[in-house]
Amino acid sequence: MNTGNQKIEWARQYMPVLGSITETFKKEQPFAGMKIGMALHVEAKTANLVLTLVAGGAEVYITGCNPLSTQDDVALALDGYDRVHCFAERACSTGGYYAAIDEVLDAKPTITIDDGMDLIHRLHTSRTDALPSVIGACEETTTGIHRLHAMEADGKLKFPVLAVNDTPMKRFFDNIHGTGESVLSAIMITTNTMIAGKWIVVAGFGFCGRGIARKARSLGAKVIVTEIDPRRALEAYMEGFHIMTMEEATQLGDIYITTTGNTSIITEKHFKTMKNGTILSNAGHFNVEIDRVWLEQNAHDISRRDGIDSYTIGNKQIHVLAEGRLVNLATPKGMGHPVEVMDLSFGLQALGVRYIAEHGKTLKPGVHDVPVDIDMKVASLKLASLDLSIDALSEEQKNYSESWDVGT
């Protein structure tokens, strides 16, 4: 057994929700005769989602969604399974990245699964030849959903897409706990530095930013939050975090983590006022939040090692982790979200794909919410796997909660 298969087997034992869904899919074969095209982070947890879909009768074609997030041994192992075709490669060029996406689309998939929307974007631009075969898709990231809403507003989206990222189960567990733990773990293992006692600057207080800020504080950090939304800034303030502009934060920050999904969050004006030894990292999907291009062009000296690029600017050094890409996946030892968290997220993906298989042809093109019963099903499966029980409403309580004419 190669290391890729070992990783897949290790993850499987901590993914009981996906395991339960796999057994159901084996019996029901919801994807019989279908091809599923995927652009996701190719690592062990993703591999288990792939095998769940295969168990349901699908032929799966998969590549990466980030040039640095593929684990080559897992990609090799996946390619050895029947009805799985993997084209992902770590540290591929931009041209190689899109060539692999084209190989997925050459299969003319029936359903697509995206992490960041690159597959869907390709389908609607240079690969419209593959559009007629697609009945729908699933998208699992905040960045991807933002892009899809913009595409829908422009009237360009040609098929229905489930916004898997926007369900409570995804936001409350994957985005908050998964991102929070995995980002800080990646920073610590890459830099061998402490979180406790440091000033941590978190750009953005969305669900991912919330998770990182809360986890950093629990490790003893002093946390600064930067925001553009006054409501989120006030929320962070009421939770006890320091609220500043990024320019103010550069007077204090030791470690910076961007989570906005937007561009040019940390730029030249910030680099010039940062402290010597500052560590910069990104937890947003694309590598546009930190202006690494300016650093590459203006640093007096650059040294690179083990996921750290060090730039000498004047008399100080600024360190950028994972080339400004997703720090929890793109560092050499980045493992992504914890297994138990991705068990929930991929449970949502698997059931979301089944929903598209059953309803994609009748849904209107556009971004659709995941049905509540799917979210509840995944939560119930997780509770069952933990041997936990919850109460249920009595008939009297149901009637009371649904009535309007019962007052004081």
Steps between C-alpha positions, in 0.01 A plus 500: 500500500653836399493806724202645312286197576617507861385860530162416344447209738606710799248773415222250433491376862413854617230563238191312627251737334650440157522129581126484571422688178730266306301196616176669390647589162618142444140383529328784314755571222386863452778579251477194277612597151610849607838671476600736780769762440680641804749779572583468870802482728628152421588346835385207712165639616404600148597152383237354731234725344609379157466137608155570647385634163653201322314271740183672379571403141689805373802525274712773660746736335693717745772763508623759750355841575829655614848438354649429844228303678532162329668214683667304221493164679123532553451601135696193393297274728170644374599442140539131581133452590247375247289779349726773639714722275728745684693774320627702799867578561657707775695814405379492141527810284197718429487348153516149646228585750254601228608215274396260777163675532458454126569128537213479749272688260606280208296227671182711458388464863134484601559675836792711620635567850706813549716664766549856380295483177791455257334195342169682450680808369688289247173338391345838428798652319749293302328161541139568406512180294456310827205707625216299339579188703491676842171492693631676812780550748604545863733773634655481847691825558412857591714631215329273250153601617591869468615442143187300419267771629683754283470266204128447568442876529656542156267235359793275406445192717354225282410229753394464867768499770449401863668743741637230731720758673198692626332232712517529881684167521772627264537846650488405867734201481714509185552876480525575872662192654665347194662820377580624850689189608668412172628851423662546839641146494658565158654828614646343814642192330644702209663775707561315830383815678248554779155649477478580872593858585514620140293764326301311236330709232197337336374675188126439473251378760291270285455141611862407423634815666283437807643151537862611466458793738329289768749213476797740508365668813452161664870435439593820683532744209401866503270521198437798274215482248486721190166537321309705242153401628398709805270223626771237497748741653256571783438127545875439532531790744220361717685166507801677646725536196696814414359686197739698281569591140774300335726806507452529877551126547841505330641686802435193716450185292733200525299253287241598238230272361280621213157341464304745281498332158572844354810652343774736627434468872867535598701721265804727468377761750461225761833330431685825565369538855507135611739371764813303424422127491133543410332181377232530231255224407177461308193287570295629205462285190718695254849644543394862443460628856871562564685704234780251455576642154613829658720312745658296221578817304619722784677280755876550533541131566275193482556161660270198474462187708230251606196707416650832614608782269703764690525851355749761619345846477731772631639375830227244574376163383143410410411130470219377272372146550396265216552765229194681633277204419274308739735458793323197647537302177786651301780478756714185460343343810158659468229236544192718457200482727480227765349173382190518720410842362536392139286195575213745551584719200541209263183343636326819387677481164402137444133559583507825302627315193220246539250788516639643176489154340131476589390861441764673288300476177198675656679770701545843341854620425638694794630463856275287723498438873561147621165358620469517879431126525846426357665721763293336773579152369875558524465638853288201602750252355782669693305491825424131446870428439577664835223300672329824600123545532289815486140579588211510253195727500179352632182544297391768746829685451478473122149640499602782736804597293292509181206695643440873482200549725645401839593810697549584864 
